[in-house]
Amino acid sequence: MKSIIIITIAFIFLIPSSAFAYPSVTLNLDKEEYTTDELIKIGGEVFEPHKRTRVNLFIYNPDGEQILGEELEVRNNGQYGKSITAGKTTDSVFSIEMI
């Protein structure tokens, strides 16, 4: 029996104290729901990559516990990405946070 995993997305950007604003960032998933052992493709784009060379990716389980925290490098074209395998779990909603 395969379980369904639903991913929700949250963006958190810290506001800098200087006059410079953070660049715009997008976050995309290849699907909205995944089953056990499916590949989850996470990716996006930083629209001013010269201002930001890394993004921080965090994934939380339904209890709010962080299960993944990783710094992803932004390529020269502004894109970043990561693939992970959905684990075995009961029907659950996980959260993704980008900082």
C-alpha positions, 0 to 999 in steps of 0.5 A, spaced: 500 500 500 502 506 498 501 512 502 500 519 499 505 525 501 502 532 500 507 538 500 506 545 502 510 551 500 512 557 505 517 562 503 521 566 508 525 572 506 529 576 511 529 583 510 536 586 510 537 592 514 541 596 508 537 599 502 538 593 498 533 588 497 533 581 496 532 578 489 525 575 487 526 567 488 521 562 485 520 555 488 517 549 484 515 542 485 514 537 479 507 534 482 503 536 488 502 529 491 507 523 491 507 516 494 512 512 497 519 512 494 517 517 488 522 522 486 520 529 489 523 534 484 524 541 487 527 547 483 526 554 482 530 560 480 533 566 483 532 572 478 538 576 480 543 571 482 549 575 482 545 578 489 544 571 492 549 565 490 545 560 495 538 558 497 536 554 504 531 549 503 528 546 509 523 540 509 518 539 516 514 533 517 507 534 520 509 535 527 513 541 525 520 537 526 525 539 521 527 533 517 531 536 511 536 542 512 540 544 506 544 550 502 543 549 495 547 553 490 544 557 485 547 556 478 550 562 474 543 562 470 539 563 476 536 556 477 537 551 483 534 544 484 534 538 488 531 531 488 529 527 494 525 520 495 519 520 498 519 516 505 515 511 507 509 515 511 502 515 512 498 520 509 501 526 511 502 533 509 510 536 509 512 543 509 518 546 504 521 553 507 526 557 503 530 562 506 
